[in-house]
């Protein structure tokens, strides 16, 4: 096995240290075991899932119950085993951390992978992708992992990605545009970086974007007008993101001032982080892609359909690397994967269009 057949991965890790400055006790095994117990509802099944002996699993649980000074499990006769409120909060905190940090860590791992690969003999040219985090982008990285050319990913907002393409700091820039009445104002933000004479667009996917709410929608949230309610807590995307700007446009149309929205100034960097924030009870609603809501067991209220594109330079189209990327994006395997993502439509995935063809009748 060679280095090029391996992938660098970075993951967040918890440790529990005392105030005496000791090295700290890692929590990874305990958190994995709690997640398995939560999923299967009993310790025996969790042991099989984690490849642990029953005795060793109980040893882990007892160790951390002693360190925390509180039970991690609640066992009731004929009702199986559930996590204690403290253990549930630990698990949700870990899910929020992973949702918030994983895109950043994946981006750093991709950057490190390419830096090391350039030092090896016979390393060929690679493509540089700057894009906001999305499930089709994540899937593309997986499908390109064992292929040439390498694909180096940096997670950026749409404007940052397009500006990077203009400065020739990347080969592909990802951006999304909602269908319908908000298309033109969103496009206006991108206009200076989308010269029709210089760029072409690769269609990635169409996806559903909407409100995430707790399962069963206990607050009875129907649309964005409910964000002005005093009992509704909102969680927003980061400053500069297209989703945050889209929310501001929709609130303006609804006649709602951002100061009326509790939580508008909050910041999360991914759809998964928004979903984890709501699923853990820290907010009542937020806006993101349907896939993330589904993965966290949330209800979804659709607002808009978005088209996601990669912008490329016309001059870069005829390179071997771009040809291979298009081949992979058009492959039945990749198209099928994107198509099965909840809320995604892959009918046009991999199609190459001009800016004018993608946005007919619109002035950039």
N, C-alpha and C positions, 0 to 999 in steps of 0.2 A: 504494500500500500504506500502511495506517495503522498506528499503534503497536499498536492492539488486535488486529491480525492477526498480530502478532509475539510471540514468547515469549522472555523473558529466561532465559538459561542460565548456570550457573556450573559450572566444571570445575576439578579440581585440576591443577596444573602443576608439573613438576619443572624445576629449573635446576641447573647445575653451575658452582659458583664456586670460585675459588682463595682461598687465605688472604690474598691481597693486597687483598681488598675490591672486586674487579671486579663488574660487574653480573651476571655469570653467563651461561652458555650454556643456552638452553632445550633440553629433551630430548624434546619432544613428537613431532617428526618421526622421531627415532630409535626411540622406543618404538612408534610406529605401524608403522614398517617392520619391526621385530622381530616384532610381533604378526602381521603379514601373512606373513612368512617362516615363522613357526611354524605358521600355518594352512594354507598352500598347499605348503610344502616346497621352494620354489625362489625365487630372486631375481626372475626374469622375471615370474612370476605375482604376486609381492608388489609389483613396480613398477606393474603394471596396477591392482592393487587400491588402491594409494596414489596413483595418477595421477602417478607420477614417472618420469623417464627413467632408463634403466639406469645411465648415467654419473653422474647426480645421486645416485641411491641408493647407489652405491658410494662416492661422495664423502662422504655422511653417515656411512656405516659406517667408512670409513677415519679420518675426523675423530675419531669417538668411540673407536675403537680406540687412537688416539694419545693421547687425553685420559685414558683409563682405563689404558692400558698393558697391555692384554690383548685377545686376539681375541674377537670377538663371534659369529663363524660357524665351523662345522666343515663342510668340503666334502669328500665322499668320492666317488670315481669310481663311477658307476652307482648311487649311493645318495642322490643329491640333496644338499641343503644343510640343515643343522640348526643350532640355536642352540648356542653354547658353554655350558658350565655357568654361567659368569658372566652371560651374556645371559639365560639361562633364569631365573636368580635375579632379575635386573633386571625382567623381564617379570612374574614372580609378585609381586614387591614392588609394582609398579604396579597389578596387579589387586587386591591387598589394599587398597591405598590408595583406589582407586575404590570398591570394595565398602563400605569403612568410611565414606567421606566423602560419597558421592553423595546418600544420603538427606538429610543435613544441608544440603548445597548446594542440592538441589532445594527443600527447605523454605524456605531463605533466598531463593532465586530467586522462589518463589511469593509470599512476603511482600513482596519488593521490587516485583514486578509489580503487586500490588494497591495498594501505597502510591502508585506513580506513576499508576496508572489513576484513582485518586480525585481526582487533580489535573487531570484532563482533563475537558472539557465533555461533558455527556450521559452521564456514567458512571452506570450503574444499580446497584442493590443487588447484592451478591455474598454467597455462602455461605462460611462458615468451617468447615473440616474439621480436626479434631485426631484423629490416629490413629497407631498404630504402623505401621512400614513393612511393606508387603505388596504382592504383585504385582497383585492386583485393585485395590488403592488406586492404585497407580502407573498402571494402565491407565485408571482412571476420570479421573485428571488429564489423560491424553492425549485421551480422548474429550470432555472438557469444555473443552479448550484454546481452541477457536474458537466456543464457545457462550456464550450468556448464560443465567443469571448467571455471573459469574466464580466460580471455586472457589479459595479461598485455603487452602493446606495447611500445617499445622505437624505435624511428626512428634513424637509423644508416646507414652509408655507408656499402656496402657489406663486405669490409675487416673488418671494425669495428664489424659487426654482427658475422662474422665467427670467429674472434678472441675472442669475448665474449662467443661463444659456446664452444670454446676450453678451456676457463677458467671456464666453467660451470656457467657463469653468465646469461645464457638464455637456453631455451629448443629448440627453433627453430631459425635459422638464414637465412634470405632471401638474395638471390643473383641472378643476371641475367647474362646470357651468350649469345652473339650473335651467330646466326647460320652462317656458312660459314667461310671465310678466317680469320676473326678476333677472332674466337672461341679459338684457341690455345693460342695466347698471353694474352687474358683475363683470361683464365684458369690458366695460369702460375702465375698470381697474387694471385690466391686462393690456389695454390698447397699445401702449408704448412699446410693449415687448412682443407684439404679434403682427409684425409686418408681413402681409400676404406674399410679398416678393421674396422674402428670405426664409420663410418657415413652411413646413408641412405638419400635419397632425396625424397621429396614430390613435385610432379609437380604442380605448381600453374596455369600457363597460358603461352601462347605464345602471344607476342604483337608486334605491328609495331612501330618502332622507326625511326624518320626521321627529316627533316628540317621543321620548322614552318616559314611561311611567311605571310605577310599581305594578306587579302582577295583580290583576283584578281592578286596577285603577281606583284605589280607595279614595283619592281626592276628587274623583269625578272630573278630571281634566279633559276638555274636549278640543281646544285649540289654543293658539297663542294668546288670545284675550284673557285666558285664565291665569297667565303669568302675572297679571296685575293684582291678583287676589292676595290678601294679607296672609292667608294660610298656605300659600304655595311657595316652596323654595326652589329656585332655579340654579342650575350649574352650567356655566358657559364655557366655550372654547377659548383658546389663548388669543391675546391681542395680535392682530395681523392675519388671523386665519380667515379663509373664505366663509366658513360656517358662521363665525361670529358676525361677519359683515352681513351675511344673508339674514341672520336673526334680527339685526338692526333694521334692515329693510322691511322685513315682515312686521316688526313692531310699529314702525312708522306708518305702514299701511293701515294697521289696526287702530291707529290713534293712541298708542301707548308710549309714554315717555320711559326711557331706560331707567330713570330714577324710581319708577313705580315697580320695577321688577326686583324682588329680593334675590340677591345672588348674581345679578348681571355682571358685576365686576370680578366674579370668580374666574379661575383659569384652569382648564384641563387641556392636555395636549393631544389626546386621541379619542376616537369614538369609544374604544374599550374603557378608557379611564372615565368618561362620562357615564357609561353604563354601570361600571363598578361603584362609582360615587352614589348613584341612585339606588342600586341594589342593596348597598350597605346601609341605607336609610339616612344618608347625610344630605340628600336633596330629594325633592319630589319629582322633578322633571328636568330634561335637558334635550338638546337637539343633536342627532347623529344618524348614522347609517343603520338600517334595519338589522343587518347581520349582528351588530354588537348587542342590540336589544335582545335578540333571540338567544345569543350565547349566554346572557346573564339572566334569562328567564323573565324578562320584562315585557310588558305590553307596548305596542308600537302604534302611534297615530301618524299616518303619512301626511306630509306637507308638500313636498316637491319631488320630482324626478330629476336627477343630475346626470349629465354626461361627463365622463372622465376621459381626458386626452393626454397623450404625450406630445409635446411640441419638439420637433427636430429641425435642424438646418437642412435646407434643400441639398446643400453640398455634401452632407454626411449620409445621404440616402444610399448612395451606390458603394458604400464601404462593405467589406465582407462581414464586419461585426454587426452592422445594422441589418444586413440581409439575414444573418443567423437569428438575430433577435426577432425579426418579423416571422421567420419560419416557426420559431417556438411559440410565439403568441398566436399564430394561426393553427397550431397543431391541435388535433382532436382532444388530446389529453388536457392541454391548458384551457381550451374553450369550454370543455365539459366541467372542469374544476370551477371556473369562474361562474358558469351557469348554474351550478348547484349551490352557490352561496346564497343564503336567504336575502331576498331583496335585490339581487343582481340580475341583469339581463346581458347575456354575452352574444347576442345575435350579430353584432357588428364588431366584435372583438378582433383586432388585428387589421382592420380596414384602414387604408391610407387615403386621406382626403386633404384638399387644400383648405385654407382658412375660409375662403369664400364659399366652398361647398358645405363646410360644417355650419356656417352661420350666414345663410343666404338672406340678402336684403338688409343685413345689419351693417351699420357704419362703425368701423374701428378707427 
